[in-house]
Amino acid sequence: MAVSGNPISLTEKEKSAGKVRVEWTRSGLVLAGIGGALFAVGMWRVDGVMASMGLAAGVLLAVVRWIGPNNLKGLDVGYRGPRRVEAGKGFEAKVELSNGRSFFDGFWIEFGVRLMEEKDVSGRVTWIGGGGSVSLVRRVSLKNRGLFCAQIGWVRSSFPLGLMSFHRSLKIEAETGVLPLIKVPEEIRFSGFLQDGPPLGGSGQLGGVGEWKGLVEWRGGDSVKKIAWSASLKSEMSGGGLLVRQHEPPGSQAEACVVVFHSYGGDGNLIRPDRFEKSLSLLSGVLGCLQGWGMPVRLFADFRNWEPLEIKNKRQLVGLREELILVERASWTEAHDLLEAFGGVDDGECLVVLSDMPARSWTALIPSMPLPPVIIDIEKYGRSPRRGFLTGKGARP
């Protein structure tokens, strides 16, 4: 699937002047404690040298406290990456650190971007000159489906002397959406799309190609896919030509497909979020295959309030995948909803049913049909890491 990249999105100047968080390091706390003790004892014993040492430690900490935040001023973080990625699939993320100051350099800088509040892409630079920039590229993957229109960047430093740690967060306007991973279920992986004629023509469930009749000589217009290569080689060795397979006319063939997605479970099965994410991946695979084979598809899904959706081209398929970024599991599905959806299957259409609930809890509701329905059982696809739905500032409703 083609993806477009986010441009380098540097934080705005007014946002770059955000507050710097200061944290004491262990070395800083030790120095502050020693300095305070020296100053207090020196004043009590009227010992000028001891008091001066304590005061010097305090002055040093004050200087560090002033230099540290200024070391981070003028630093901006940008991010470039795909706007749409698939869950669990790797992609390249580029992070850039730029110094907007003309004359002041930065030292001991750590910088990065936290993508989707899930994964950090970070690096470190010892020195960055005034007006300069550095960048890094990392290959990362995101597990959680969702959409964020802004990411969180950050810069951090313990310069100078490592006595304090300074941290500043930056908002980066860079949209990133995670689509369900495309997984084609075994039930839909038929050999029919390799044959001539209507898509799925060789599927035992979506219509057969008829009985094998024999081999005939290849003629202009015959499909290359029908050539029997082994027999053709023997034929050419004996002075013959190419041979193609010939079948009897097929019996029934699916003219279109109705895909029903639901979350109904009739026997009290536990609801598992990981299965819902897995079923969305299977749904993406089913629709992608059917559309790729040129099969007209009508989708009925409870998370779309059972509103029918026709998918006849790639644009419509991409539009649905965009919807899947933010869909949530329907919790109101009843048996009569399924019966109504199954009743919308016309003659010549094949039914494909998916669910995040085990098939044994709803297959009894499927009526008898001319073409056997394709039932995809989520229990066959094992467990996967939990992929939750993300929400956050900037997420589209």
Residue pairs with C-beta under 8 A, 6 or more apart in sequence:
1 84
1 86
1 179
1 182
1 318
1 321
3 82
3 83
3 84
3 85
3 91
4 82
4 83
4 84
5 80
5 81
5 82
5 83
6 79
6 80
6 81
6 82
6 83
6 174
6 175
6 176
7 80
8 78
8 79
8 80
8 94
8 96
9 78
9 79
9 80
9 172
9 173
9 174
10 76
10 77
10 78
10 96
10 98
11 76
11 77
11 78
11 153
11 170
11 171
11 172
13 100
15 170
15 171
16 73
16 74
16 75
16 76
16 100
16 170
17 73
18 168
18 169
18 170
19 168
20 68
20 69
20 72
20 166
20 167
20 168
21 166
21 167
21 168
22 65
22 68
22 69
22 164
22 165
22 166
23 164
23 165
23 166
23 167
24 32
24 163
24 164
24 165
25 158
25 162
25 163
25 164
25 165
27 161
27 162
27 163
28 61
28 64
28 162
28 163
28 164
31 57
31 60
31 61
31 163
32 57
32 58
32 61
34 54
34 57
35 53
35 54
35 55
35 56
35 57
35 58
35 60
35 61
36 54
36 57
36 58
37 54
38 50
38 51
38 53
38 54
38 57
39 50
39 51
39 53
39 54
39 55
39 57
39 58
40 54
41 47
41 50
41 54
42 48
42 49
42 50
42 51
42 52
42 53
42 54
43 51
60 163
61 163
61 164
64 160
64 161
64 163
64 164
65 164
67 159
67 160
68 157
68 158
68 159
68 160
68 164
68 166
69 166
70 104
71 106
71 107
71 108
71 109
71 157
71 159
71 160
71 166
72 106
72 109
72 155
72 157
72 166
72 168
73 101
74 99
74 100
74 101
74 104
74 106
75 97
75 98
75 99
75 100
75 106
75 109
75 111
75 128
75 155
75 168
76 97
76 98
76 100
76 170
77 95
77 96
77 97
77 98
77 111
77 112
77 113
77 153
77 154
77 155
77 170
77 172
78 95
78 96
78 98
78 153
78 172
79 93
79 94
79 95
79 96
79 113
79 115
79 121
79 151
79 153
79 172
79 174
80 93
80 94
80 96
80 174
81 91
81 92
81 93
81 94
81 115
81 174
81 176
82 91
82 176
83 175
83 176
83 177
84 177
84 178
84 179
85 91
85 141
85 142
85 176
85 177
85 178
85 179
86 178
86 179
86 180
86 181
86 182
87 142
87 143
87 144
87 145
87 178
87 179
87 180
87 181
87 277
87 281
87 387
88 141
88 142
88 143
88 181
89 141
89 181
90 139
90 140
90 141
91 139
91 140
91 141
92 137
92 138
92 139
93 113
93 115
93 121
93 137
93 138
93 139
93 140
94 135
94 136
94 137
95 111
95 112
95 113
95 121
95 122
95 123
95 135
95 136
95 138
95 153
96 133
96 134
96 135
97 109
97 111
97 123
97 125
97 128
97 133
97 134
97 135
97 155
98 132
98 133
99 105
99 106
99 128
99 129
99 130
99 131
99 132
99 133
100 131
101 130
101 131
102 130
102 131
103 130
104 130
105 127
105 128
105 129
105 130
106 125
106 127
106 128
106 157
107 126
107 127
107 157
107 159
107 160
108 126
108 157
108 158
108 159
109 124
109 125
109 128
109 155
109 156
109 157
109 159
110 122
110 123
110 124
110 155
110 156
110 157
111 122
111 123
111 124
111 125
111 153
111 154
111 155
111 156
112 120
112 121
112 122
112 123
112 153
112 154
113 120
113 121
113 122
113 151
113 152
113 153
113 154
113 172
114 120
114 151
114 152
114 153
114 154
115 121
115 140
115 142
115 151
115 176
116 142
116 144
116 146
116 148
116 151
116 176
116 178
116 390
117 148
117 152
117 390
117 392
118 142
118 143
118 144
118 390
119 140
119 141
119 142
121 136
121 138
121 140
123 134
123 136
125 134
128 134
142 176
142 178
143 385
143 387
144 178
144 387
144 388
144 389
144 390
145 178
145 179
145 180
145 277
145 280
145 324
145 325
145 387
145 388
145 389
145 390
146 177
146 178
146 325
146 326
146 389
146 390
146 391
146 392
146 395
147 175
147 176
147 177
147 178
147 325
147 326
147 390
147 395
147 396
148 175
148 176
148 177
148 390
148 392
148 394
148 395
149 173
149 175
149 394
149 395
149 396
150 171
150 172
150 173
150 174
150 175
150 393
150 394
151 171
151 172
151 174
151 176
152 169
152 170
152 171
152 172
153 169
153 170
153 171
153 172
154 167
154 168
154 169
154 170
155 167
155 168
155 170
156 165
156 166
156 167
156 168
157 165
157 166
158 164
158 165
158 166
159 166
175 394
177 322
177 325
178 325
178 390
179 284
179 321
179 324
179 325
180 277
180 280
180 281
180 283
180 284
180 321
180 324
181 281
181 284
182 281
182 284
182 285
182 288
183 278
183 281
183 282
183 284
183 285
183 381
184 282
184 285
184 286
184 288
184 289
185 282
185 285
185 286
185 354
185 376
185 381
186 380
187 205
187 374
187 375
187 376
188 285
188 286
188 289
188 290
188 352
188 374
188 376
189 289
190 200
190 202
190 203
190 204
190 205
190 206
191 202
191 203
192 199
192 200
192 201
192 202
192 203
192 206
192 207
192 209
193 199
193 200
193 201
193 202
193 289
193 292
193 293
194 202
194 225
195 201
195 202
195 209
195 225
195 226
196 223
196 225
196 226
197 209
197 250
197 253
198 207
198 253
198 254
198 255
199 290
199 293
199 294
199 295
200 206
200 207
200 253
200 254
200 293
200 295
200 350
201 207
201 208
201 209
201 250
201 253
202 208
202 209
203 254
205 350
205 371
205 372
205 373
205 374
206 253
206 254
206 257
206 350
206 371
206 374
207 250
207 251
207 252
207 253
207 254
207 350
207 371
208 250
208 251
208 252
209 247
209 250
210 247
210 248
210 249
210 250
210 251
211 247
211 248
212 245
212 246
212 247
212 248
213 246
213 247
213 248
214 245
214 246
215 228
215 231
215 243
215 244
215 245
215 246
216 243
216 244
216 246
217 240
217 241
217 242
217 243
217 244
218 227
218 232
218 241
218 242
218 243
218 244
222 244
223 244
226 244
226 245
227 242
227 243
227 244
227 245
228 243
228 244
228 245
231 243
232 241
232 242
232 243
235 241
235 242
235 243
236 242
252 370
252 371
254 295
254 348
254 349
254 350
254 371
255 296
255 348
255 349
256 295
256 296
256 297
256 298
256 346
256 348
256 349
256 350
257 290
257 295
257 296
257 297
257 298
257 349
257 350
257 351
257 352
258 297
258 298
258 299
258 300
258 344
258 345
258 346
258 349
258 350
258 351
258 352
259 283
259 286
259 287
259 290
259 297
259 298
259 299
259 300
259 352
259 353
259 354
260 299
260 300
260 301
260 338
260 341
260 342
260 351
260 352
260 353
260 354
261 279
261 283
261 299
261 300
261 301
261 302
261 303
261 354
261 355
262 301
262 302
262 330
262 333
262 337
262 338
262 341
262 353
262 354
262 355
262 357
262 362
263 271
263 276
263 302
263 303
263 329
263 330
263 331
263 333
263 355
263 356
263 357
264 302
264 333
264 334
264 335
264 337
264 338
264 355
264 357
264 361
264 362
265 271
265 355
265 357
265 358
265 361
265 362
266 335
266 361
266 362
266 364
266 365
267 360
267 361
269 357
269 358
269 361
271 329
271 356
272 356
273 329
273 386
273 387
273 388
274 383
274 384
274 385
274 386
274 387
275 356
275 357
275 378
276 329
276 356
277 384
277 386
277 387
278 356
278 378
278 381
278 384
279 354
279 355
279 356
279 378
280 324
280 327
282 354
282 376
282 378
282 381
283 301
283 324
283 354
284 321
284 324
286 352
286 354
286 376
287 297
287 299
287 311
287 317
287 320
288 317
290 297
290 311
290 352
291 297
291 311
291 312
291 313
291 314
291 316
291 317
296 310
296 311
296 312
297 310
297 311
297 312
298 308
298 309
298 310
298 311
298 344
298 349
299 308
299 309
299 310
299 311
299 320
300 306
300 308
300 309
300 341
300 344
301 309
302 330
302 332
302 333
302 337
303 327
303 328
303 329
303 330
304 323
304 327
306 337
306 340
306 341
308 344
309 316
309 320
310 316
311 317
311 320
326 389
326 395
326 396
326 397
328 389
329 356
335 365
338 362
338 365
339 365
339 367
342 351
342 365
342 366
342 367
343 367
345 351
345 369
347 370
348 370
349 371
350 371
350 373
350 374
351 366
351 369
351 371
351 373
351 374
352 373
352 374
352 376
353 362
353 366
353 373
353 374
353 375
353 376
354 376
354 378
355 362
355 376
355 378
356 378
357 378
358 377
358 378
358 379
359 375
359 376
359 377
359 378
359 379
360 377
363 375
366 373
366 375
